[in-house]
């Protein structure tokens, strides 16, 4: 196979064309004759094929080459392509070859319906081409001198928008660890460090950093706010950090999916604390991750991956031009806790653009949770309000235009009747139905109540942890529906954070009840509340903030049972002053978190906050090895324990119980794939008027 590999023209002036010699050098091992070029004067008459590397929008020259090589061209996006360009490629039948750590991740590229996406193992790493070419293949490539940052500094790369989002976490890390932080971003002219609370830090252009600089860093923070979903730039920096054996943490981005187990993705406080406070352990973990990545990116493996991608692209792998309208997904919000897991998924679906979205919200939720409408409105969604009673009766919302439905909760229990009614109707109509694990304490998945079996109406239930972690009592029907993809939520950062009450406090503890306090008997609740009061009395310089659950509100409804003290503050989540603040927002500046068994423990661990659970006889094996409190003395020991030890315990819990990284785009891609399969194999739809009778 003779292949023209067309690089962006402006790379010639940057010296990048020579350094990208890695591509033909590696692919030559797979028996491909590669000609690397920045010229547009290419001869298409000899049967050669073209790989067109596109950085940003397709140019007129690019479009001319696609026309010239019609049927024999594939596009490799390196900076992310816009929706218009992706739709144009779908119409022309030109496939994409995208850099991913695992070929199975190709479907997660945000492409429109009908565009073929082929994955090949990622090659790019910042100046790492030099290292691979010289070390593995013996090629000679000139290196470029770096402007060296301070040894031992935390290096932040990305763009101005990403930096603004993570600035609060950086400021906290700076205060907690007294570390040197240096910023190297693509658009430093857009940054006013004083405005984002980072005055005095070194700020420079991203392009001056290379592999040698990363090797002396204590960690790398990758903060992109404007990188298109199809861009590989965040993954390039992550691979570079791994090559330098530097711990990395990064904003969530689809290009990082295959690297999520090698760094910390989306959890800024936790990731920064892990890099800065971990010392030898953090560096040892980074070296281990680097070894694993080096094995995955050996020249032989890379050559095999890219060779297979080229074969597929030019031997039947090209897509056919299409003009179909995107399928419509109906997403239904009904419970107060739906927002935290549903919003990231529908936002990912909207950003990817492969589906049209219809957002329906129950009238009960409109009255109960103003923050739901604020979040959806801010994301640009048009929201349709439907009667909850009508949803329970199977009369709304209509399904005539929908290709599938998504709900957050549809177990066979009273509280989930509206969501279950919708998924039952969808299945009866032959439509895919999707539901989400809505909390770590999820009936039918992680706990059961009484002897009755609990099942789910959806035929796909996206869960947070591996299937092997499910309890042995989970039904066979549920196991067949489970698709383990991870938790879609990301810890809150600046948005929604709260300034804690001022006072003579040397420490702050956030204490949370869960949704299911009604499950516990009076004696259990009394022991927990009595020991909270005792711990507060024994630690008068510590502020204890008590947060009832937004939906359960047991302490709000029983205020006389709440512990009292000058350093105890009980808040009411229905009070307009407090309603916007979720558990994540409250724990952002807490020193410790204590909670009854709930997702709060997960959120705290992922946010880098030491966390313990109130046990008092409960089986909390699912939360191992987090600390379990059985007395006021246990509570006080937890408050005085070394932070580094507690954070290591958090990491062990997360590694055991969860798939790494935020999963919103994984879930979005799985939904897109399922609906595309449904469209390709769709039987005739049953008339909607007949469905109510079949359900009843």
N, C-alpha and C positions, 0 to 999 in steps of 0.2 A: 504494500500500500504506500503510495507517494502522497505525502501530506504537506500542504502549505500551512504553516502556523503563523497567522497574521497578528502581530502585536499592534497596539495603538501607536499611531505615528509619532506622537509627542514623546514616547518612551525613548526614542533614539537620542534626543537631546539630553535626557536624564541619565544616560548610560545604563538604563535598565535592560535594553535588548541583549547586551552581552551577558549580564548576570542571569538572564532567564535561559541561558544555555542548558540549564538543568533539564528543561523539557525534552529537547532532542537527545541529549546525552542519556537520559533515563529510558526514553522510548526506543532508542536504538537497540536496547537490550531485548525489546519485544519484537524485533524484526521490522520496525517501521522506518521508512526513509523520510525523515522530517527536515523540512527547510524552514528555518526561522526567518521571518522577514517583517519589516515595517513598511514595505512598499505595497502600493495598491496595484501595481502593474504586474498582474499574475496571469499566466497562460492556463486557461481552463480547458483547452482543446485536447490535452493529452490524457484525460481521464483522471487527473489528480483531484483530490478532495481538499476542502478548506476548513480549518478550524479558525474561526474569527473571534479573537479575544476582544471583548467590548468592555470598556471602562466608562460607566455612565451611559448616557443616551446613545442610541445608534445614530451615526452620522450619515450624511448623504453618500460618502464613500463606502461605508459599511453596507448600506442598502443596495448600492450598485453591485458590490461583490456578491451579496446574497442572490441577486437576480442573475448575475453571470454564472455562478456555480449552482444554479437551481437544482435541487435534488442531491447535491453533493457538498452541502455546507452544514456545519454545526456551529453554534455560538457558545463561547465560554464567557459568561459574565463575571467580571472580577470586582466591579464596583456596585453591582445591583442595577437591574433594568427597570424602567418605569412600566406602569400598567399598559400604556399605549404600545410600547415596543414589544412587550410580551404578547399582547393580542395580535400584533402584526406578524410576529414569528409563528404564532399558532395558525394564522390564515395562510402563511407561506409554506407551512409544513417543515420548518427548520428546527431541529431539536436543540435543546440546551445540554451542555455537558457542565455539570456543576461540581465543585470541590466539596466533598463531604467525607467524614471519617469512616462512614459505613454506607455501603450501597443502598441499604434499606432506607436510608434517610432521604433519598432522592425525592420521594413523594412529599416531603415536607417543604420543598421549595415552593414559594407562593406563586404558582403558575396558573393561568386561566385554563378553563376546560379545553382539552384537545391538544395542548402543548406537551410534547414528549420531553421528559426530564430524565437525564441519565447521570448517575453519580460516578465519580472517580475519586480515589483517595487524594486528600488535599496535599498539594505540593508546597504551597506558599508558606514562607515564614520570613520575618523581617531580616534581611541580609543572610538568611540561613541557606539560601541557594549556594552562596559561596562555600559554606562549610560542607554541604552535601556533595557538591561537584568535586571539590578538591579532595575531600576525605574518602568518599566512596567510589568516585569514578576516575580520579586522577586528572581531571580537567583543570586548566589554569584560568582563573577569573580574577580580575583586579578587585581588591577590596576598597572601600571608601572609609576614610577616617571618621570616627564618631566624635561628637562633642560630648565628652564624658560627663555624666551627672556625678553627684557626690556619691562616693562608695557607701553602701549600706542604706541608701535612701529608698523610700517607697516611690516608685515611678507610676504616674498616672498618664495614660494615653487615651485618646478619644477625640471628642469634639466639644464645642462650647455648650451645646444643649445637654449632652450627657454629663458634663462636669457640673452644671447647675443642679442636676437631679441628685448627684451623689455628694455634693459639697457638704451637707449636714453630717453625713457619716464620716467624711474626711476630717471635718472639724472635731468631731468627737474622738476619732482615732488620734489626731494630733494632740489633744489634751490628755488622753488617757495614757499614751505610750511615749510622748515626747520624742517623736520620730521626725526625721527630715522628710518632707514630702515635696516632690518636684513634679511639675505639670508639663506635659509635652502633647499638644493637641493640634489638630489639623487647621483650626481657625482661631489662633490666639488673639487676633485683633478684635474678636467679638466678646472678649471676656473682660469684666471689671472685677478683679479679685475681691475688692472691698465689698462689693454688692452681694457676693455669695459667701462672705464670712471667711475668706481664705487669704486675707491681706498678708503680704510679706513673703509668700511662697514664690519660688522660681517658676517662671512661665516661659515656655519656648515652643518652637514649631515641632510637630511630630516627626518630621523627616530627618531630624538629626540623630535619632536613636538607632542603634544597631545592636547586634547580638552581644558584642563585647560589653556594652553598657548594661544590658540586662543581667549579665553574669555577676555583676557586683551589687545588684539591687537586693534589698531584703524581700521585695515582693513587687508584683505588677498589678495595677488596677486598670481595667479596660472599660472605659465609660463612653459608649456611643449613644447619642440620642437621635441622630439623624441618619445613621447607616440604613440604607434600604434593606428590606427583609431578605432580598437576594444577594446582598453584599457578603463577601468572604472576609472583609477587613477585620472584624472582631476575632475570627478564628485564626487569621494570620498572626495577630499579636499573641493569642493564647498559645499557638504552636511555638512561637518564638520564645515565650516565657518558659515553656517546657524544655526546649532545647538548651536554655540557659540554666535549667534546674531552679527556676525562681517560682515561688508560689504565686498563683494568679487568682484574682477574683474579677468578675465581669458582670455587666448588665446582661439581662436575658436577651438572646438573639438566636434565630434558627440555625445560623452557621455553627453555633457552639454545641449543638445537641450531642455530637459524638465525642465531645471533650468534657461533658458534664461530670463524669466520675473522676476527672483528673484535677479539677479546681473547684472553686465555689462560684456558682452562677446565680445572680439575682439576689443574693443574701449579703448585702454590703457590710453591715456591722459585724456579722459573723466572719465573713471572709477577711476583713481587715484585721480583726482581732486574732484570727488564726495565723495570719502571716506575721503580725507584729509581736504577738505575745508568745508564739509557739517556739521561738528559738530553734534549737537543734532539731526538735521533733518536726517542726514545719519544714525545715530544709530537707530533712531525711525523707519526708513524704513527697516533697517536690522532686527529689532525685529519683525516688521510686516511680513516680508518674512519668518523669522524663525517660527512664529506661523503657517503660511500657510503650510510650509514644515512639521512641526511636525504633523499637522492634516493629511496630505497626507501619512505620514509614521507611522501612528499608528500601533501597533502590529496586530490589527484585519485586517486592510487593507493589510498589508504586507503578513499576512498569507493567506488571500483570493487570493492575486495576485500570490504568489508562488505555492499555491495549484492548482490553475487553470493551471499554467505553467507545473507542473508535470503531471497533467491529460492529457494535450495536447501532451506533449512529449512522453508519454508512452501509449496513447490510440488513435492512429491514427494520431498523429502529426508528426511522423518521416518522413523524406524526403526519396525519392527513389534515388538510385544511378543514376547519369547522366553522360553523356559523350559529351553533346552538346557543340559546339563552341559558344563563347559569341557573342551576337548581335553586329552589327556595327552601331555606331551613326555617322552621318556626321554633323560636326559643321562648319558653314560658317561665316567668318568674312568679313564685307564689309565697315563699317563706322569707322571713327577714334575713336568714343566713344564706339564702340563695346567691345574693349579690357577690359575696367574696369569691365563690368558685365559678359562677357563671360569667361575670363581667370580663375576666381575663380571656375566657374562651371566645365570647362573641366579639370582643375587641380584636383578637387575633384573626378571627374569620373575616372581619371587616377589612383589616389591613391586608390580608392575603388576596381578597377580591375574587376568589373562585366561586363563591356562592352569593346569592342575594339573601338578605336577612329580614325576617319579620319578627319583631319583638312584642310579645304580649305580656301584660302584667295584671295580676288579679286586683280587683277593687279593694280587697282587704289589705293587700300589701301597699297600695297607694296611700291608705290612711295610716298604716302602721310604720312605714319606713321611708321617710322623706329622702334619706341619703341614697336609696336605690334610684329614685328619679333624678337626683342631682348627678350621680355618677353616669347614668345612661345618657342624660341630656348633654353632659359635658363631652361625652364621646361622640356626639352627633347622631344618636339614634332617635328615630321617631317611635314613640311608645304607644301601643294600643292597650287600652284598659278593658278588661272583660270581667264579667260577673264570676266570682269564685263559685257561687252556688251553681251557676250554669255549667261551669267546668266540671264540677263534681257530678252533675247529672248527665254529662256527656253531650251537652248542647253547644258548647263553645270551647275554644275558638274553632272556626271552620277550617277544614283541611284540604279543600278543593285545589288550591294552588300550591300546596306544600309538597316537597319531595321527602321530607323527614322532619322529626321533632326532637327537641333537646329540652330536658328538664334537669333540675338539680336533685330532686328527691321523688322517688316513685315506689318506695317499699310498700308492702301490703299492710300499712298501719293507718290509723285514723288521721294523723297529722299530714299524711302525704296523699290524701284522697284526690285532690285536684290534679296533681302531677300524674298520679297513677291512672286517673280517668283518661288523661290525654294520651299516655303511652299505650294503654289498652286499645283506644280507638285507632291509633296509628298502626299498630300491629294488625288489627282486624282489617284495615284498609290496604295491607301489604306494603306499608311504608316503614323504613328503618326508624327505630326509636332509640335515643341515646340518653343515658342519665349519668350523673357524676357522683362519686363519693363526696359527700358534702361536709364531712368532718372526720377526724380520727376516731371519734365515737360515733359510728354509723350503724344503726340497727340493721341486722341481717348480714353485715359484713364483718364488723369487729366486736359486736356484743349482741346478746339476745336477752329478751325479757320474758320470763315465764316459759311455758313449754311449747307455745305455738310457733310453728315454722313461719319464717318471713321470706317472701320472694320479691322479685322485681318484675315490672312489666316490660322494661326496655330490653332489646336484644343485644345492646352493647352497654356495659356498665364500666366506666373508666375509673380505675382505682389508683391509689397513691403508691402502694407498695407492691412487692412481688407477689404473684399468686401463691407461692409457697408459704407466705406469711399468713394466709387466711386461716381462721380456726377450723378444726376438723368437723365442726357441726354445720358449716356452710353447705347449703343444699347443692346437689348436682346441677340443677337448673341455673342457679346463680353462678356457679363456677364456669359453666359453659358461656355465660354472657360476659364474664369479667375480662377486661382488657387492661392490664397494668401499664400505665403510661406516666404516672407521677402526679404530684400536686400542682394544679394550675396557678395557685396563688404565688405572689412575690411579696416579701415583707415590705411594709409601708416605710417610706423615707420621709421627705420633707412634707409631703401633702398630708394634711390631717393631723400633724403632730401637735401635741398639747404642751403648753408651759405649765409645769407642775406648780402647786401652791408654794409660795415662799415661806420660809420659816427657818428655825435653827436646826435643820436636819443635816446629819452627816451621811445619811443613806436613805434610799427610797425603795420601798417594796410594793409591787403591784400584786394584789390578791384577787383571784377571779373565781366566781362560781361558774358552773357549766349549765347547759340548757336543761339538764335532766336531774336537777336537785330533787324533784318529786320522786325519783327512783329510790332515794335514800330515806331511812326512817328517822324519827325525831331524835333518837339517841345518837345516831351518827352525826347529824347536823349539829347537835348540841356540843359534842366533843370537839368538832372542828372549830366552831365559833368560840368556845371557851378557851381553846389553846391559842387561837389568834389573839384574843384579848390578853392572855398571859404573856405571850411573846412580846406584844406591844408594850406591856407594862415593864418588862425586863429590858427593853431597848428603847428608852425614852427619847433618844436622839434620832430614831429612825421613823420616817413617815410611812404608815401603812395605808395605801389607797385600796378600798374595797370596791370592785367592779362587778355588779350583777350582770347576768347575761342579757343581751338586748331583747331576746324573745322570752326567756324564762322568768327573769326578774324576781327570783324567790326572796332575796333580801329586801328588795324594794317593797314587796307586798307584805313582808313581815318585819318591819323596821324595829320593833321592840325586841326581836331576837338578835339583832345585829350587835356585835361587840362595840363598846364605847371607850373613848379615851381621847386625850388632847392630841395625840399623834395618830388617830384613826380617822380617816375621811371616807364616808360612804357616799357614793354618787348614785344618781338616778338616771339610767340611760334614756328615759323618756323626757327628761328635762331638756329643753332646746339647747341649753348651754353644753350639755354632755352628749346629746344624741349623735352628732357627727363623728364622735371619736370611737373607733373600734379598739379591740384589744391590742392590735399591732401599734396603733398610734399611742396608746397609753404606756406600752412597755418600751417605747423607743428610748426613753431616758431613765428607765428604772434600773436600779443596781441588781435587784433580784426579782424573780417572778415565782409565785406560789399559786397553784391552781388545783381545783378538783379535776378528775380525769376529763380531758377535753382537748380539742385542737389547739387551745392556748399553749399547751406544753410544746407542741410542734412549732408553732409560730415563734415562741420564745427561743427555742433551740436554734431555729433557722436565723433568727435575728441576732444571735450571739449573746443572748442573755441567760445567765445561770438560772435554772428552773428546777423546782421540786413539786411533787404531787402529794396531796392529802390522801393517805391510804386508809388507816383505821380499819383494817380487816378486809379491804377490797382486794380482789385479784387484779394486780396491775402489771402482770408479766408482759403485756403488750408494750409497756413503756420502759422496760429494762434497757439499760442500767441506770435510768434517772433516779435521783434520790426520792425515797418515799417517806413521808412524815407520819409518825404515829403518836407524837406527843409535842408539847410545847418545847421540851428540851431538844427534840429533833429539829424543830423549827429554828431555834437559836443556833444549833450547830451548823445548820445550812447557811444561816446568815453570816457566820464567821468563817466558813470554809474558804480556802484559797480559790480565787477566781479561775486560775489556769486549770486546776484540777476539775472544777465543775464544767468548764468549757470542753475539756477532753471527754467528759462523760456525755455531754450533748452530742459531740461528734460520733461517738460510738452508737448512741441511740439512732441518730439519723442514718448512719451507714447501714444499720441492721433493718430498719423499718421502712425506708423510703427509697424510691428510685431518685437518682440525683438530678438537680436542676428543675426550674419551673417548667411545667408541661403544657402550657396553653397552646403553643404552636403544634406540639405533638398531637394533642387532642383535636385541634382544628384540622390537621392533615388527615387524621384517621377518619373524621367525619366526611371530609371532601372525598377521600378514596371510596368510602362506603357508598356515598350518594352517586359517585361516578359509576361504580359497579352496578348499582340499582338501575341507573338510567340505561346502561348497556344491555341489561338482561331483564328489563321491566316487563312483567306480564300486564295484561289489560287491567286498568284500575277499576275497582268495584264502585258503583254509584254510591255517593256519600249518603243518600237517603236510606240505604239499606243497612248502614253500619250500626246504627243504634240498636236495631233489633238483634244483630248478631252479637253485640256486646252484652245485651241484656239476656 
